């Protein structure tokens, strides 16, 4: 059994704890009044900082962690640490200057967050320039199933993975797996990546036994034929391990409250700030050009497959196939004003009423008309997974080029991939990022906005 040598990154986390606690106590001593800077307060802030960081995974930052995840951790830590400090002074002290606590926590978090991001980016640069802090990896599987990962490792050295070699399992599979084991031991390999589509249960068990017995990290690539990999969640019923097929952050009540609060505030801002004056103007223009209502109402499927009325500004002449046929490019049903409001996505704004009422969210999988939902549910693997959360006005798929008309089957397959990734990796910062990208894309103009 070999031990890892020359690894200094293992010391980063304990050093970060120590440095952050020094920063917190130093700033508390110099920024707060004497009534707060006693021994018990310093003990309290140090203990509470550590406990909060454990609960929000503040120090769980890895080489593959996205910046948006780091920012999310920073915001959570800041909010909870502020609340805990106010709870302390409210319970133990008569403190009439809450602005000092806000100032102390804010400056401390800025200093700590700056250091955290500096280390993150420094290590990424360090790996590229000096070739240090790398994980040596090998891949097991046929090239057709591992080519994307091979390209990723070769094209992204800043992540800190050095692909040493790969073992193609086209022929003599068992022999190649054994050769891989020998190579890993002889060349001080850190991680093994295996393509599940090329491995039998026996092969998987053999690789697991090898990595466990030799202190190597093992990770698997899902079958490329699947729409998306499962985000498995492990729970224990007593001492019995139970695996759930999918971990959905929005199943947690605190996250639901956070997302709903964002939805209410954002939809209220749009309704009061834009729709209050824009609706009368559009109503006149829509009515002048064609007969019919100002708003178009359509039944769509939402959370848990329940149907709801989705609202839009009417952009087409009245027709009998509005609930059956999706709008296509140069569709003759679209009016002149309709073409403008569709191109600028203004026709979607009434859906903020749906958000305010709770049928939709600002961000989420786009809802489809009922007839299309039934059709895609039969044809597209895992299409129904999208209905585990509320549909949105915009979504991750839409900001990545999969909005509007479904022209070929890969359009809807990729849309489902992004939707499932979103529901398994939701965060408030991800919602804000999607909203920002949606606004940018709308200003630039999109080819499929018609």
C-alpha positions as CSV (number, residue, x, y, z in Angstrom):
1,X,0.0,0.0,0.0
2,X,1.5,3.3,-1.0
3,X,1.1,6.6,0.7
4,X,0.6,9.9,-1.1
5,X,3.7,12.1,-0.9
6,X,4.4,15.7,-1.8
7,X,0.9,16.9,-1.2
8,X,0.6,20.2,0.5
9,X,-3.0,21.1,-0.5
10,X,-4.2,18.9,2.4
11,X,-2.9,21.7,4.8
12,X,-4.9,24.4,3.1
13,X,-8.2,23.8,4.9
14,X,-6.9,23.7,8.5
15,X,-4.7,26.8,7.7
16,X,-7.8,28.5,6.3
17,X,-9.7,27.8,9.5
18,X,-6.9,29.2,11.6
19,X,-6.4,32.3,9.4
20,X,-10.1,33.1,9.3
21,X,-10.5,32.8,13.0
22,X,-7.6,35.1,13.5
23,X,-9.1,37.7,11.1
24,X,-12.5,37.5,12.9
25,X,-11.1,37.9,16.4
26,X,-8.7,40.6,15.3
27,X,-11.4,42.7,13.7
28,X,-13.8,42.1,16.6
29,X,-11.2,43.4,19.0
30,X,-10.6,46.6,17.1
31,X,-14.0,47.4,15.6
32,X,-16.4,46.5,18.4
33,X,-16.9,48.3,21.8
34,X,-15.4,47.0,25.0
35,X,-18.7,45.6,26.1
36,X,-18.5,43.0,23.3
37,X,-14.8,42.1,23.1
38,X,-14.6,40.0,26.3
39,X,-13.3,36.5,26.4
40,X,-16.8,34.9,26.1
41,X,-17.7,36.8,23.0
42,X,-14.4,35.8,21.2
43,X,-15.1,32.2,22.3
44,X,-18.6,32.5,21.0
45,X,-17.8,34.0,17.6
46,X,-15.0,31.4,17.1
47,X,-17.2,28.5,17.9
48,X,-20.2,29.7,16.0
49,X,-18.0,30.4,12.9
50,X,-16.8,26.8,12.9
51,X,-20.2,25.4,13.4
52,X,-21.8,27.5,10.7
53,X,-19.0,26.7,8.3
54,X,-19.6,23.0,8.8
55,X,-23.3,23.3,8.1
56,X,-22.9,25.4,4.9
57,X,-19.8,23.5,3.8
58,X,-17.9,26.8,3.7
59,X,-14.5,25.1,3.4
60,X,-15.7,22.3,1.0
61,X,-14.0,23.8,-2.0
62,X,-12.3,21.6,-4.5
63,X,-10.4,22.0,-7.8
64,X,-13.6,21.2,-9.7
65,X,-15.8,23.6,-7.6
66,X,-17.4,26.4,-9.7
67,X,-17.0,30.0,-8.6
68,X,-20.7,30.4,-8.3
69,X,-20.8,27.7,-5.7
70,X,-18.0,29.4,-3.7
71,X,-20.0,32.7,-3.9
72,X,-23.1,30.9,-2.7
73,X,-21.2,29.5,0.3
74,X,-19.8,33.0,1.1
75,X,-23.3,34.5,1.1
76,X,-24.8,31.8,3.3
77,X,-22.0,32.1,5.8
78,X,-22.3,35.9,5.9
79,X,-26.1,35.8,6.4
80,X,-26.1,33.1,9.2
81,X,-23.0,34.6,10.9
82,X,-24.7,38.0,11.0
83,X,-27.9,36.6,12.5
84,X,-26.0,34.6,15.1
85,X,-24.1,37.7,16.2
86,X,-27.3,39.7,16.5
87,X,-28.9,36.8,18.5
88,X,-25.9,36.9,20.9
89,X,-26.0,40.7,21.6
90,X,-29.8,40.6,21.8
91,X,-29.8,37.9,24.4
92,X,-26.8,38.7,26.5
93,X,-26.3,42.5,26.1
94,X,-28.1,45.7,25.9
95,X,-26.4,46.9,22.7
96,X,-27.7,50.0,21.0
97,X,-25.3,50.1,18.0
98,X,-26.3,47.2,15.6
99,X,-24.5,49.0,12.8
100,X,-21.2,48.1,14.4
101,X,-22.0,44.4,14.2
102,X,-23.0,44.8,10.5
103,X,-19.7,46.7,9.9
104,X,-17.6,44.0,11.7
105,X,-19.2,41.0,10.0
106,X,-19.1,42.7,6.5
107,X,-15.5,43.7,6.7
108,X,-14.6,40.2,8.1
109,X,-16.4,38.5,5.3
110,X,-14.9,40.7,2.6
111,X,-11.4,39.9,4.0
112,X,-12.1,36.2,4.3
113,X,-13.8,35.9,0.9
114,X,-11.0,37.8,-0.8
115,X,-8.5,35.4,0.6
116,X,-10.6,32.4,-0.3
117,X,-11.0,33.5,-3.9
118,X,-7.3,34.5,-4.1
119,X,-6.2,31.0,-3.1
120,X,-8.7,29.4,-5.5
121,X,-7.4,31.4,-8.5
122,X,-3.8,31.2,-7.4
123,X,-3.9,27.4,-7.4
124,X,-5.5,27.3,-10.8
125,X,-2.8,29.6,-12.2
126,X,-0.1,27.7,-10.2
127,X,-1.1,24.4,-11.9
128,X,-0.8,25.9,-15.3
129,X,2.4,27.9,-14.9
130,X,4.4,25.7,-12.6
131,X,2.7,22.3,-13.1
132,X,2.2,21.8,-9.4
133,X,-0.8,20.7,-7.3
134,X,-1.8,18.1,-10.0
135,X,-3.8,14.9,-9.6
136,X,-2.4,12.2,-11.9
137,X,-5.3,10.2,-13.5
138,X,-6.0,7.3,-15.8
139,X,-9.1,6.5,-17.7
140,X,-10.6,3.0,-18.4
141,X,-13.0,2.7,-21.3
142,X,-13.4,2.7,-25.0
143,X,-12.4,6.0,-26.6
144,X,-15.9,6.7,-28.0
145,X,-17.2,6.8,-24.5
146,X,-14.3,8.7,-22.8
147,X,-13.2,11.1,-25.5
148,X,-15.1,14.1,-23.9
149,X,-13.3,13.5,-20.6
150,X,-10.0,13.0,-22.3
151,X,-10.4,16.4,-24.1
152,X,-11.5,18.1,-20.9
153,X,-8.4,17.0,-19.0
154,X,-6.1,18.0,-21.9
155,X,-7.7,21.3,-22.5
156,X,-8.2,22.5,-18.9
157,X,-5.0,22.1,-17.0
158,X,-6.1,24.8,-14.5
159,X,-8.4,22.2,-13.0
160,X,-5.4,20.3,-11.8
161,X,-5.8,16.9,-13.5
162,X,-3.0,15.4,-15.5
163,X,-4.1,12.6,-17.7
164,X,-1.3,10.1,-17.8
165,X,-2.8,7.5,-20.1
166,X,-6.0,5.7,-21.0
167,X,-6.9,2.0,-21.4
168,X,-9.2,1.2,-24.3
169,X,-11.2,-1.9,-23.5
170,X,-12.1,-2.9,-27.1
171,X,-10.1,-6.2,-26.7
172,X,-8.9,-8.4,-23.9
173,X,-10.8,-6.4,-21.3
174,X,-9.7,-8.3,-18.2
175,X,-6.1,-8.2,-19.3
176,X,-6.3,-4.4,-19.8
177,X,-7.9,-3.9,-16.5
178,X,-5.1,-5.8,-14.8
179,X,-2.6,-3.8,-16.8
180,X,-4.3,-0.6,-15.6
181,X,-3.9,-1.8,-11.9
182,X,-0.2,-2.5,-12.4
183,X,0.3,0.9,-14.2
184,X,-1.5,2.7,-11.3
185,X,0.8,1.2,-8.7
186,X,4.0,1.7,-10.7
187,X,3.3,5.3,-11.7
188,X,1.8,6.8,-8.5
189,X,-1.6,7.5,-10.1
190,X,-4.1,9.3,-7.8
191,X,-7.5,8.8,-9.5
192,X,-9.1,6.2,-11.9
193,X,-12.0,7.2,-14.1
194,X,-14.1,4.3,-15.6
195,X,-16.8,4.3,-18.3
196,X,-19.7,2.4,-16.9
197,X,-21.0,1.6,-20.3
198,X,-17.8,-0.6,-20.9
199,X,-17.7,-2.3,-17.5
200,X,-19.7,-5.2,-16.2
201,X,-20.7,-5.5,-12.6
202,X,-17.8,-7.9,-12.0
203,X,-15.4,-5.4,-13.6
204,X,-16.8,-2.5,-11.4
205,X,-16.5,-4.6,-8.2
206,X,-12.9,-5.5,-9.1
207,X,-11.9,-1.9,-9.7
208,X,-13.7,-0.8,-6.5
209,X,-11.8,-3.4,-4.5
210,X,-8.5,-2.4,-6.0
211,X,-8.9,1.4,-5.3
212,X,-10.1,0.7,-1.8
213,X,-7.2,-1.5,-1.0
214,X,-4.6,0.9,-2.5
215,X,-6.0,4.3,-1.3
216,X,-6.9,5.5,-4.8
217,X,-9.8,7.7,-5.8
218,X,-12.3,6.1,-8.1
219,X,-14.9,7.9,-10.2
220,X,-17.3,6.7,-13.0
221,X,-18.6,8.2,-16.2
222,X,-22.3,7.4,-16.8
223,X,-23.5,5.7,-19.9
224,X,-23.5,8.3,-22.8
225,X,-26.8,6.9,-24.0
226,X,-28.5,8.2,-20.8
227,X,-30.0,11.7,-20.9
228,X,-28.2,12.6,-17.7
229,X,-26.4,11.0,-14.8
230,X,-28.2,10.5,-11.5
231,X,-27.3,12.7,-8.6
232,X,-27.5,9.9,-6.0
233,X,-28.2,10.7,-2.4
234,X,-27.2,8.3,0.4
235,X,-29.3,8.2,3.6
236,X,-29.3,5.8,6.6
237,X,-32.4,4.2,8.1
238,X,-30.8,3.2,11.3
239,X,-27.7,1.4,10.1
240,X,-29.2,0.5,6.7
241,X,-27.8,2.5,3.8
242,X,-30.6,3.7,1.4
243,X,-29.8,5.3,-1.9
244,X,-32.2,7.8,-3.5
245,X,-32.0,8.2,-7.2
246,X,-31.9,12.0,-7.2
247,X,-30.9,14.7,-4.7
248,X,-33.1,17.8,-5.3
249,X,-32.0,20.9,-3.3
250,X,-35.5,22.5,-3.6
251,X,-36.9,19.6,-1.6
252,X,-35.3,21.3,1.4
253,X,-37.8,23.7,3.1
254,X,-35.2,26.5,3.7
255,X,-34.3,26.5,-0.1
256,X,-38.0,26.6,-1.0
257,X,-38.5,29.6,1.2
258,X,-35.5,31.3,-0.3
259,X,-36.6,30.7,-3.9
260,X,-40.2,31.7,-3.2
261,X,-39.0,34.9,-1.6
262,X,-36.9,35.7,-4.6
263,X,-39.8,34.9,-6.9
264,X,-42.2,37.2,-5.0
265,X,-39.8,40.1,-4.8
266,X,-38.7,39.9,-8.4
267,X,-42.2,39.4,-9.9
268,X,-43.5,42.3,-7.8
269,X,-40.7,44.5,-9.2
270,X,-41.6,43.6,-12.8
271,X,-45.3,43.9,-12.3
272,X,-45.1,47.3,-10.6
273,X,-42.1,48.6,-12.5
274,X,-43.0,47.5,-16.0
275,X,-46.3,45.8,-16.5
276,X,-48.3,48.6,-14.7
277,X,-47.6,51.0,-17.6
278,X,-46.6,48.7,-20.4
279,X,-49.8,46.7,-20.4
280,X,-52.1,49.6,-21.4
281,X,-49.8,50.6,-24.3
282,X,-49.5,47.0,-25.6
283,X,-53.3,46.5,-25.2
284,X,-54.0,49.4,-27.5
285,X,-51.4,48.2,-30.1
286,X,-52.6,44.6,-30.0
287,X,-56.3,45.6,-30.3
288,X,-55.6,48.0,-33.2
289,X,-54.0,45.3,-35.3
290,X,-56.2,42.3,-34.7
291,X,-59.4,41.3,-33.0
292,X,-59.2,39.2,-29.8
293,X,-58.1,39.5,-26.2
294,X,-54.9,41.2,-25.1
295,X,-53.7,38.2,-23.1
296,X,-53.3,34.7,-24.5
297,X,-54.1,31.9,-22.0
298,X,-52.8,28.4,-22.5
299,X,-52.9,25.2,-20.4
300,X,-49.5,24.0,-19.5
301,X,-48.0,21.4,-17.1
302,X,-46.2,22.6,-14.0
303,X,-45.1,21.2,-10.6
304,X,-45.9,17.5,-10.2
305,X,-47.5,17.5,-13.6
306,X,-50.5,19.7,-12.5
307,X,-52.0,21.9,-15.2
308,X,-52.2,25.7,-14.9
309,X,-53.1,28.6,-17.1
310,X,-50.0,30.2,-18.5
311,X,-50.4,33.9,-19.6
312,X,-48.7,35.8,-22.4
313,X,-49.4,38.9,-24.4
314,X,-51.3,37.7,-27.5
315,X,-48.9,37.8,-30.5
316,X,-50.9,35.9,-33.1
317,X,-54.2,36.2,-34.8
318,X,-57.0,34.0,-33.3
319,X,-56.6,30.5,-34.6
320,X,-57.9,27.0,-33.7
321,X,-54.4,25.3,-33.6
322,X,-52.7,27.6,-31.0
323,X,-52.8,24.8,-28.4
324,X,-51.6,22.1,-30.8
325,X,-48.9,23.6,-33.1
326,X,-45.7,25.3,-31.8
327,X,-44.8,28.6,-33.5
328,X,-42.3,28.2,-36.3
329,X,-40.1,30.7,-38.1
330,X,-42.0,33.1,-40.4
331,X,-45.3,31.7,-39.0
332,X,-48.2,33.5,-40.8
333,X,-50.2,33.5,-37.6
334,X,-47.9,36.0,-36.0
335,X,-49.0,39.7,-36.1
336,X,-46.6,42.7,-36.7
337,X,-46.7,43.8,-33.1
338,X,-46.5,40.1,-32.2
339,X,-43.3,39.6,-34.1
340,X,-41.7,42.5,-32.1
341,X,-42.8,41.4,-28.7
342,X,-41.8,37.8,-29.4
343,X,-38.4,38.9,-30.7
344,X,-37.8,40.9,-27.5
345,X,-39.5,38.3,-25.2
346,X,-41.9,41.0,-24.0
347,X,-44.8,38.6,-24.7
348,X,-43.6,36.5,-21.8
349,X,-43.8,39.2,-19.2
350,X,-47.4,38.4,-18.1
351,X,-46.0,35.1,-16.7
352,X,-44.7,37.2,-13.8
353,X,-48.4,37.1,-12.7
354,X,-48.1,33.3,-12.7
355,X,-44.9,33.6,-10.6
356,X,-46.6,35.9,-8.1
357,X,-49.5,33.5,-7.8
358,X,-47.2,30.5,-7.3
359,X,-47.8,28.5,-10.5
360,X,-44.4,29.3,-11.8
361,X,-41.0,30.5,-10.8
362,X,-38.7,33.1,-12.3
363,X,-36.2,30.4,-13.2
364,X,-36.9,26.8,-13.9
365,X,-37.7,24.3,-16.7
366,X,-39.9,26.0,-19.4
367,X,-43.4,24.6,-19.3
368,X,-44.8,23.0,-22.5
369,X,-48.3,23.0,-23.8
370,X,-50.2,19.9,-22.5
371,X,-50.3,18.2,-25.9
372,X,-46.5,18.5,-26.4
373,X,-45.9,17.3,-22.8
374,X,-47.8,14.1,-23.5
375,X,-45.9,13.6,-26.7
376,X,-42.4,14.2,-25.3
377,X,-43.2,12.1,-22.2
378,X,-43.6,9.1,-24.5
379,X,-40.6,9.8,-26.7
380,X,-37.9,11.4,-24.5
381,X,-36.2,9.6,-21.7
382,X,-36.6,11.3,-18.3
383,X,-38.7,14.1,-19.7
384,X,-41.0,13.9,-16.7
385,X,-38.2,14.6,-14.2
386,X,-38.6,18.3,-15.1
387,X,-41.9,18.4,-13.2
388,X,-40.3,17.8,-9.8
389,X,-39.9,21.6,-9.5
390,X,-41.9,24.6,-10.7
391,X,-41.6,25.7,-14.3
392,X,-39.9,29.0,-15.0
393,X,-40.1,32.0,-17.3
394,X,-36.5,31.3,-18.2
395,X,-34.1,28.5,-17.5
396,X,-30.6,27.0,-17.8
397,X,-31.5,25.4,-21.1
398,X,-32.8,28.7,-22.6
399,X,-29.5,30.5,-21.7
400,X,-27.6,27.8,-23.4
401,X,-29.3,28.0,-26.8
402,X,-32.3,25.7,-26.3
403,X,-35.2,28.0,-26.4
404,X,-38.2,28.3,-28.7
405,X,-39.1,25.8,-31.4
406,X,-38.0,22.2,-31.1
407,X,-36.7,21.6,-34.7
408,X,-35.0,18.3,-34.2
409,X,-35.1,15.7,-31.4
410,X,-31.7,16.6,-30.0
411,X,-33.1,20.0,-29.1
412,X,-35.5,18.6,-26.6
413,X,-33.0,16.0,-25.4
414,X,-30.5,18.7,-24.6
415,X,-33.2,20.8,-23.0
416,X,-34.0,18.0,-20.7
417,X,-30.3,17.5,-19.8
418,X,-30.0,21.1,-18.8
419,X,-33.3,21.1,-16.9
420,X,-32.3,18.0,-14.9
421,X,-28.8,19.5,-14.2
422,X,-30.6,22.6,-12.9
423,X,-33.0,20.9,-10.5
424,X,-30.1,18.7,-9.1
425,X,-27.7,21.7,-8.7
426,X,-30.0,24.6,-7.8
427,X,-28.7,27.6,-5.9
428,X,-30.0,31.2,-5.6
429,X,-26.8,32.4,-7.2
430,X,-27.5,30.1,-10.2
431,X,-30.9,31.7,-10.5
432,X,-29.4,35.2,-10.5
433,X,-26.8,34.1,-13.1
434,X,-29.6,32.7,-15.4
435,X,-31.7,35.9,-15.0
436,X,-28.6,38.0,-15.9
437,X,-27.7,35.9,-18.9
438,X,-31.4,36.0,-20.1
439,X,-31.3,39.8,-20.0
440,X,-28.0,39.9,-21.9
441,X,-29.3,37.4,-24.5
442,X,-32.5,39.4,-25.0
443,X,-30.6,42.6,-25.6
444,X,-28.2,40.9,-28.0
445,X,-31.1,39.2,-29.8
446,X,-31.5,35.4,-30.3
447,X,-31.9,33.5,-33.5
448,X,-34.7,31.3,-32.1
449,X,-36.7,34.2,-30.7
450,X,-39.6,34.3,-33.2
